[in-house]
Amino acid sequence: MHLAAPLNALRAFEAAARHLSIKQAAAEIGVTPSAVSHQLRILEQLLEVDLMRRAGSRLELTETGQTLAPALTEGFTRIIEAVASLKSERKLGPLRLSMLPTFAAHWLSPRLGAYPFARAGYELLISTTQTVVDLGAGVADASVRQGRGEWPGVIAELLFEEHVTLLGHPSWAGRDDAALRKAISQTNLFLSQHRRDDFTRWNATLPGGPITPAAITIVDSAGLGLKAAIDGAGLTFAGEEIAQCDIAERRLVTLLDHRVPADAGYYLCYPAALARDRRVRNLRAWMLNEAATAAGPRPAPAQLSPCQ
């Protein structure tokens, strides 16, 4: 599609034709009267026609102007209505929340039973991806990201820092250090490609010396490693906070009682323009509360865990 005249010039003429006033058109568009007059001259020169003329102190449309003005009014009205409808739909529709698959499956999903989906302002549309989505471009309204909180153009609020450790199937529980090390030397370790440096640092500071698994299988996400360990296919190395619900439900156990801070945390991110959006405020309050609850003392066995 090719527009034969500048959009600003067409907009200026449409407003002036509707008001039959340069001054009122300028006030509506938010420019000076001289800017409107300049745009009208540009449009008339491009089209090689007269669109408006002075009749004493009044402004009136020429025959050509009378033909063009209604079509432009209809066109701009449809544009305004379409944009307004889209803005209203985004404001009232579900909050589009993007996050890493591992966070969704192992931290968020076990807690969704406590999320008030039925309450107004809490509706969610959840998607998962390994890619950092562009919130400024409107790909999503909010996201949970892993890193140091240093992303330009968004507000990043820390949900929790992460501490990494060695995890395995509950069948590994109850072994002493020597028995664990021997078993590890005969076992596959599923290691996320993003955790190689963390594992090296953890292993180098392990009391009693480093471990040497029989094999190390590199996977593209911590989630795959956690699933492999839950299924008893081997051990994994991951964030204890992400695996908290799996540990609380006895799907996984920590091994060797050694943990180190990861070089990243999990953050709730959203554009500054949505900071006052009710849906963002609701999600923020709920997630921060869940993260704070998860960081507290672990409940006694007879109590419900934060993952139930």
NUDOLO-537511 format. One record per residue (C-alpha): residue number from 1; x, y, z; residue in three letters. Coordinates in steps of 0.2 Angstrom, whole numbers, plus 5000, padded with zeros to 4 digits. Layout:
N
+-----+------+------+------+------+
| seq |    x |    y |    z | type |
+-----+------+------+------+------+
| NUM |    X |    Y |    Z |  ALA |
...
+-----+------+------+------+------+
//
This chain:
308
+-----+------+------+------+------+
| seq |    x |    y |    z | type |
+-----+------+------+------+------+
|   1 | 5000 | 5000 | 5000 |  MET |
|   2 | 5007 | 5017 | 4995 |  HIS |
|   3 | 5000 | 5033 | 5003 |  LEU |
|   4 | 5001 | 5047 | 4990 |  ALA |
|   5 | 5001 | 5061 | 5003 |  ALA |
|   6 | 5009 | 5063 | 5021 |  PRO |
|   7 | 4998 | 5056 | 5035 |  LEU |
|   8 | 5000 | 5072 | 5045 |  ASN |
|   9 | 4994 | 5082 | 5031 |  ALA |
|  10 | 4979 | 5072 | 5028 |  LEU |
|  11 | 4975 | 5072 | 5047 |  ARG |
|  12 | 4977 | 5091 | 5047 |  ALA |
|  13 | 4965 | 5093 | 5033 |  PHE |
|  14 | 4952 | 5081 | 5040 |  GLU |
|  15 | 4952 | 5090 | 5057 |  ALA |
|  16 | 4951 | 5107 | 5048 |  ALA |
|  17 | 4937 | 5102 | 5037 |  ALA |
|  18 | 4927 | 5095 | 5051 |  ARG |
|  19 | 4928 | 5110 | 5062 |  HIS |
|  20 | 4930 | 5123 | 5047 |  LEU |
|  21 | 4943 | 5131 | 5059 |  SER |
|  22 | 4962 | 5130 | 5058 |  ILE |
|  23 | 4962 | 5135 | 5076 |  LYS |
|  24 | 4951 | 5121 | 5082 |  GLN |
|  25 | 4960 | 5109 | 5071 |  ALA |
|  26 | 4976 | 5114 | 5079 |  ALA |
|  27 | 4970 | 5112 | 5097 |  ALA |
|  28 | 4963 | 5094 | 5093 |  GLU |
|  29 | 4979 | 5088 | 5085 |  ILE |
|  30 | 4990 | 5097 | 5097 |  GLY |
|  31 | 5000 | 5108 | 5086 |  VAL |
|  32 | 5000 | 5126 | 5081 |  THR |
|  33 | 4988 | 5134 | 5069 |  PRO |
|  34 | 5003 | 5139 | 5058 |  SER |
|  35 | 5008 | 5120 | 5058 |  ALA |
|  36 | 4990 | 5115 | 5052 |  VAL |
|  37 | 4991 | 5129 | 5038 |  SER |
|  38 | 5008 | 5122 | 5033 |  HIS |
|  39 | 5001 | 5105 | 5031 |  GLN |
|  40 | 4986 | 5110 | 5021 |  LEU |
|  41 | 4998 | 5119 | 5009 |  ARG |
|  42 | 5008 | 5104 | 5007 |  ILE |
|  43 | 4993 | 5093 | 5004 |  LEU |
|  44 | 4986 | 5105 | 4991 |  GLU |
|  45 | 5003 | 5106 | 4982 |  GLN |
|  46 | 5005 | 5087 | 4981 |  LEU |
|  47 | 4987 | 5084 | 4975 |  LEU |
|  48 | 4987 | 5100 | 4964 |  GLU |
|  49 | 4970 | 5105 | 4970 |  VAL |
|  50 | 4962 | 5118 | 4981 |  ASP |
|  51 | 4954 | 5110 | 4996 |  LEU |
|  52 | 4949 | 5125 | 5007 |  MET |
|  53 | 4946 | 5143 | 5004 |  ARG |
|  54 | 4942 | 5159 | 5014 |  ARG |
|  55 | 4924 | 5166 | 5012 |  ALA |
|  56 | 4926 | 5182 | 5021 |  GLY |
|  57 | 4930 | 5177 | 5039 |  SER |
|  58 | 4924 | 5160 | 5036 |  ARG |
|  59 | 4933 | 5144 | 5030 |  LEU |
|  60 | 4924 | 5133 | 5018 |  GLU |
|  61 | 4928 | 5118 | 5008 |  LEU |
|  62 | 4929 | 5117 | 4989 |  THR |
|  63 | 4920 | 5104 | 4979 |  GLU |
|  64 | 4935 | 5093 | 4979 |  THR |
|  65 | 4937 | 5096 | 4998 |  GLY |
|  66 | 4919 | 5091 | 5001 |  GLN |
|  67 | 4923 | 5075 | 4991 |  THR |
|  68 | 4939 | 5070 | 5001 |  LEU |
|  69 | 4934 | 5075 | 5019 |  ALA |
|  70 | 4920 | 5062 | 5023 |  PRO |
|  71 | 4931 | 5048 | 5017 |  ALA |
|  72 | 4946 | 5054 | 5028 |  LEU |
|  73 | 4934 | 5056 | 5043 |  THR |
|  74 | 4928 | 5038 | 5040 |  GLU |
|  75 | 4945 | 5032 | 5039 |  GLY |
|  76 | 4952 | 5041 | 5054 |  PHE |
|  77 | 4937 | 5036 | 5064 |  THR |
|  78 | 4940 | 5018 | 5060 |  ARG |
|  79 | 4958 | 5019 | 5065 |  ILE |
|  80 | 4954 | 5028 | 5082 |  ILE |
|  81 | 4941 | 5015 | 5086 |  GLU |
|  82 | 4952 | 5000 | 5082 |  ALA |
|  83 | 4966 | 5007 | 5093 |  VAL |
|  84 | 4954 | 5011 | 5107 |  ALA |
|  85 | 4947 | 4993 | 5106 |  SER |
|  86 | 4964 | 4985 | 5106 |  LEU |
|  87 | 4969 | 4996 | 5121 |  LYS |
|  88 | 4953 | 4991 | 5130 |  SER |
|  89 | 4955 | 4973 | 5126 |  GLU |
|  90 | 4973 | 4973 | 5133 |  ARG |
|  91 | 4968 | 4982 | 5149 |  LYS |
|  92 | 4953 | 4971 | 5152 |  LEU |
|  93 | 4960 | 4954 | 5145 |  GLY |
|  94 | 4971 | 4942 | 5154 |  PRO |
|  95 | 4989 | 4947 | 5159 |  LEU |
|  96 | 5001 | 4939 | 5147 |  ARG |
|  97 | 5015 | 4931 | 5157 |  LEU |
|  98 | 5030 | 4924 | 5150 |  SER |
|  99 | 5043 | 4913 | 5159 |  MET |
| 100 | 5056 | 4899 | 5158 |  LEU |
| 101 | 5049 | 4882 | 5156 |  PRO |
| 102 | 5059 | 4876 | 5172 |  THR |
| 103 | 5052 | 4890 | 5183 |  PHE |
| 104 | 5034 | 4886 | 5176 |  ALA |
| 105 | 5035 | 4868 | 5179 |  ALA |
| 106 | 5044 | 4867 | 5196 |  HIS |
| 107 | 5041 | 4883 | 5205 |  TRP |
| 108 | 5024 | 4891 | 5198 |  LEU |
| 109 | 5014 | 4875 | 5194 |  SER |
| 110 | 5014 | 4867 | 5211 |  PRO |
| 111 | 5008 | 4884 | 5218 |  ARG |
| 112 | 4994 | 4888 | 5206 |  LEU |
| 113 | 4981 | 4879 | 5217 |  GLY |
| 114 | 4983 | 4895 | 5228 |  ALA |
| 115 | 4981 | 4907 | 5214 |  TYR |
| 116 | 4964 | 4917 | 5214 |  PRO |
| 117 | 4961 | 4914 | 5195 |  PHE |
| 118 | 4942 | 4918 | 5198 |  ALA |
| 119 | 4945 | 4935 | 5205 |  ARG |
| 120 | 4943 | 4950 | 5193 |  ALA |
| 121 | 4960 | 4957 | 5189 |  GLY |
| 122 | 4969 | 4940 | 5192 |  TYR |
| 123 | 4967 | 4932 | 5174 |  GLU |
| 124 | 4983 | 4925 | 5167 |  LEU |
| 125 | 4988 | 4919 | 5150 |  LEU |
| 126 | 5004 | 4909 | 5153 |  ILE |
| 127 | 5017 | 4905 | 5140 |  SER |
| 128 | 5035 | 4897 | 5142 |  THR |
| 129 | 5050 | 4900 | 5132 |  THR |
| 130 | 5069 | 4899 | 5134 |  GLN |
| 131 | 5071 | 4916 | 5125 |  THR |
| 132 | 5070 | 4933 | 5134 |  VAL |
| 133 | 5054 | 4941 | 5127 |  VAL |
| 134 | 5053 | 4959 | 5122 |  ASP |
| 135 | 5041 | 4967 | 5134 |  LEU |
| 136 | 5044 | 4984 | 5127 |  GLY |
| 137 | 5037 | 4978 | 5110 |  ALA |
| 138 | 5022 | 4971 | 5118 |  GLY |
| 139 | 5026 | 4952 | 5116 |  VAL |
| 140 | 5020 | 4950 | 5134 |  ALA |
| 141 | 5015 | 4961 | 5148 |  ASP |
| 142 | 5026 | 4953 | 5161 |  ALA |
| 143 | 5039 | 4940 | 5163 |  SER |
| 144 | 5049 | 4930 | 5175 |  VAL |
| 145 | 5068 | 4931 | 5170 |  ARG |
| 146 | 5083 | 4922 | 5177 |  GLN |
| 147 | 5099 | 4933 | 5179 |  GLY |
| 148 | 5105 | 4948 | 5189 |  ARG |
| 149 | 5091 | 4960 | 5187 |  GLY |
| 150 | 5100 | 4971 | 5174 |  GLU |
| 151 | 5088 | 4972 | 5160 |  TRP |
| 152 | 5086 | 4990 | 5152 |  PRO |
| 153 | 5069 | 4996 | 5149 |  GLY |
| 154 | 5060 | 4986 | 5162 |  VAL |
| 155 | 5056 | 4985 | 5181 |  ILE |
| 156 | 5064 | 4970 | 5188 |  ALA |
| 157 | 5059 | 4964 | 5206 |  GLU |
| 158 | 5069 | 4950 | 5214 |  LEU |
| 159 | 5058 | 4935 | 5219 |  LEU |
| 160 | 5072 | 4925 | 5226 |  PHE |
| 161 | 5091 | 4922 | 5225 |  GLU |
| 162 | 5096 | 4904 | 5220 |  GLU |
| 163 | 5107 | 4892 | 5228 |  HIS |
| 164 | 5113 | 4877 | 5218 |  VAL |
| 165 | 5116 | 4859 | 5225 |  THR |
| 166 | 5116 | 4841 | 5220 |  LEU |
| 167 | 5099 | 4832 | 5219 |  LEU |
| 168 | 5094 | 4814 | 5217 |  GLY |
| 169 | 5079 | 4802 | 5218 |  HIS |
| 170 | 5073 | 4798 | 5236 |  PRO |
| 171 | 5081 | 4781 | 5235 |  SER |
| 172 | 5098 | 4790 | 5237 |  TRP |
| 173 | 5093 | 4795 | 5255 |  ALA |
| 174 | 5101 | 4788 | 5270 |  GLY |
| 175 | 5118 | 4784 | 5263 |  ARG |
| 176 | 5134 | 4790 | 5271 |  ASP |
| 177 | 5147 | 4801 | 5263 |  ASP |
| 178 | 5158 | 4787 | 5257 |  ALA |
| 179 | 5143 | 4777 | 5250 |  ALA |
| 180 | 5136 | 4792 | 5241 |  LEU |
| 181 | 5153 | 4796 | 5233 |  ARG |
| 182 | 5155 | 4778 | 5227 |  LYS |
| 183 | 5137 | 4778 | 5220 |  ALA |
| 184 | 5140 | 4795 | 5211 |  ILE |
| 185 | 5156 | 4788 | 5203 |  SER |
| 186 | 5145 | 4775 | 5195 |  GLN |
| 187 | 5130 | 4787 | 5190 |  THR |
| 188 | 5126 | 4799 | 5176 |  ASN |
| 189 | 5124 | 4818 | 5181 |  LEU |
| 190 | 5112 | 4828 | 5171 |  PHE |
| 191 | 5119 | 4845 | 5170 |  LEU |
| 192 | 5111 | 4861 | 5162 |  SER |
| 193 | 5122 | 4870 | 5150 |  GLN |
| 194 | 5119 | 4885 | 5160 |  HIS |
| 195 | 5125 | 4878 | 5176 |  ARG |
| 196 | 5143 | 4872 | 5171 |  ARG |
| 197 | 5152 | 4886 | 5180 |  ASP |
| 198 | 5141 | 4884 | 5195 |  ASP |
| 199 | 5144 | 4866 | 5196 |  PHE |
| 200 | 5163 | 4868 | 5194 |  THR |
| 201 | 5163 | 4881 | 5208 |  ARG |
| 202 | 5152 | 4870 | 5219 |  TRP |
| 203 | 5163 | 4854 | 5216 |  ASN |
| 204 | 5179 | 4864 | 5219 |  ALA |
| 205 | 5172 | 4869 | 5237 |  THR |
| 206 | 5164 | 4852 | 5241 |  LEU |
| 207 | 5170 | 4847 | 5258 |  PRO |
| 208 | 5180 | 4831 | 5257 |  GLY |
| 209 | 5185 | 4834 | 5239 |  GLY |
| 210 | 5176 | 4835 | 5222 |  PRO |
| 211 | 5165 | 4821 | 5215 |  ILE |
| 212 | 5168 | 4812 | 5199 |  THR |
| 213 | 5152 | 4806 | 5191 |  PRO |
| 214 | 5153 | 4791 | 5179 |  ALA |
| 215 | 5146 | 4802 | 5165 |  ALA |
| 216 | 5140 | 4820 | 5163 |  ILE |
| 217 | 5126 | 4823 | 5151 |  THR |
| 218 | 5123 | 4841 | 5146 |  ILE |
| 219 | 5105 | 4846 | 5144 |  VAL |
| 220 | 5097 | 4863 | 5138 |  ASP |
| 221 | 5088 | 4867 | 5154 |  SER |
| 222 | 5088 | 4863 | 5172 |  ALA |
| 223 | 5070 | 4857 | 5170 |  GLY |
| 224 | 5076 | 4842 | 5160 |  LEU |
| 225 | 5089 | 4837 | 5173 |  GLY |
| 226 | 5076 | 4838 | 5187 |  LEU |
| 227 | 5064 | 4827 | 5177 |  LYS |
| 228 | 5078 | 4814 | 5174 |  ALA |
| 229 | 5082 | 4814 | 5193 |  ALA |
| 230 | 5064 | 4812 | 5198 |  ILE |
| 231 | 5063 | 4798 | 5186 |  ASP |
| 232 | 5078 | 4790 | 5194 |  GLY |
| 233 | 5089 | 4791 | 5178 |  ALA |
| 234 | 5103 | 4799 | 5187 |  GLY |
| 235 | 5108 | 4814 | 5197 |  LEU |
| 236 | 5106 | 4833 | 5193 |  THR |
| 237 | 5113 | 4849 | 5199 |  PHE |
| 238 | 5100 | 4863 | 5201 |  ALA |
| 239 | 5094 | 4877 | 5211 |  GLY |
| 240 | 5087 | 4871 | 5228 |  GLU |
| 241 | 5073 | 4885 | 5228 |  GLU |
| 242 | 5067 | 4880 | 5211 |  ILE |
| 243 | 5066 | 4862 | 5217 |  ALA |
| 244 | 5059 | 4866 | 5234 |  GLN |
| 245 | 5042 | 4858 | 5230 |  CYS |
| 246 | 5050 | 4843 | 5223 |  ASP |
| 247 | 5060 | 4841 | 5239 |  ILE |
| 248 | 5045 | 4845 | 5250 |  ALA |
| 249 | 5035 | 4831 | 5241 |  GLU |
| 250 | 5049 | 4819 | 5242 |  ARG |
| 251 | 5051 | 4818 | 5223 |  ARG |
| 252 | 5069 | 4823 | 5226 |  LEU |
| 253 | 5082 | 4824 | 5240 |  VAL |
| 254 | 5098 | 4835 | 5242 |  THR |
| 255 | 5114 | 4826 | 5243 |  LEU |
| 256 | 5131 | 4829 | 5252 |  LEU |
| 257 | 5124 | 4844 | 5261 |  ASP |
| 258 | 5133 | 4857 | 5251 |  HIS |
| 259 | 5126 | 4872 | 5242 |  ARG |
| 260 | 5133 | 4888 | 5235 |  VAL |
| 261 | 5125 | 4904 | 5229 |  PRO |
| 262 | 5121 | 4904 | 5210 |  ALA |
| 263 | 5127 | 4918 | 5199 |  ASP |
| 264 | 5108 | 4923 | 5196 |  ALA |
| 265 | 5091 | 4925 | 5204 |  GLY |
| 266 | 5073 | 4925 | 5197 |  TYR |
| 267 | 5065 | 4941 | 5194 |  TYR |
| 268 | 5047 | 4947 | 5190 |  LEU |
| 269 | 5049 | 4960 | 5176 |  CYS |
| 270 | 5037 | 4972 | 5168 |  TYR |
| 271 | 5037 | 4988 | 5159 |  PRO |
| 272 | 5036 | 5004 | 5169 |  ALA |
| 273 | 5021 | 5009 | 5159 |  ALA |
| 274 | 5012 | 4994 | 5167 |  LEU |
| 275 | 5018 | 4997 | 5185 |  ALA |
| 276 | 5000 | 5004 | 5190 |  ARG |
| 277 | 4991 | 4991 | 5180 |  ASP |
| 278 | 4979 | 4982 | 5192 |  ARG |
| 279 | 4983 | 4965 | 5184 |  ARG |
| 280 | 5002 | 4968 | 5186 |  VAL |
| 281 | 5000 | 4974 | 5204 |  ARG |
| 282 | 4989 | 4958 | 5208 |  ASN |
| 283 | 5002 | 4946 | 5201 |  LEU |
| 284 | 5016 | 4955 | 5209 |  ARG |
| 285 | 5009 | 4955 | 5226 |  ALA |
| 286 | 5004 | 4936 | 5225 |  TRP |
| 287 | 5021 | 4931 | 5218 |  MET |
| 288 | 5031 | 4941 | 5231 |  LEU |
| 289 | 5021 | 4933 | 5245 |  ASN |
| 290 | 5023 | 4916 | 5238 |  GLU |
| 291 | 5042 | 4919 | 5236 |  ALA |
| 292 | 5043 | 4925 | 5254 |  ALA |
| 293 | 5033 | 4911 | 5261 |  THR |
| 294 | 5044 | 4898 | 5252 |  ALA |
| 295 | 5060 | 4907 | 5259 |  ALA |
| 296 | 5053 | 4905 | 5277 |  GLY |
| 297 | 5056 | 4890 | 5289 |  PRO |
| 298 | 5051 | 4873 | 5281 |  ARG |
| 299 | 5035 | 4867 | 5289 |  PRO |
| 300 | 5034 | 4852 | 5300 |  ALA |
| 301 | 5029 | 4835 | 5291 |  PRO |
| 302 | 5011 | 4836 | 5298 |  ALA |
| 303 | 5008 | 4853 | 5290 |  GLN |
| 304 | 5004 | 4858 | 5273 |  LEU |
| 305 | 5020 | 4864 | 5263 |  SER |
| 306 | 5019 | 4880 | 5253 |  PRO |
| 307 | 5018 | 4868 | 5237 |  CYS |
| 308 | 5001 | 4861 | 5242 |  GLN |
+-----+------+------+------+------+
//
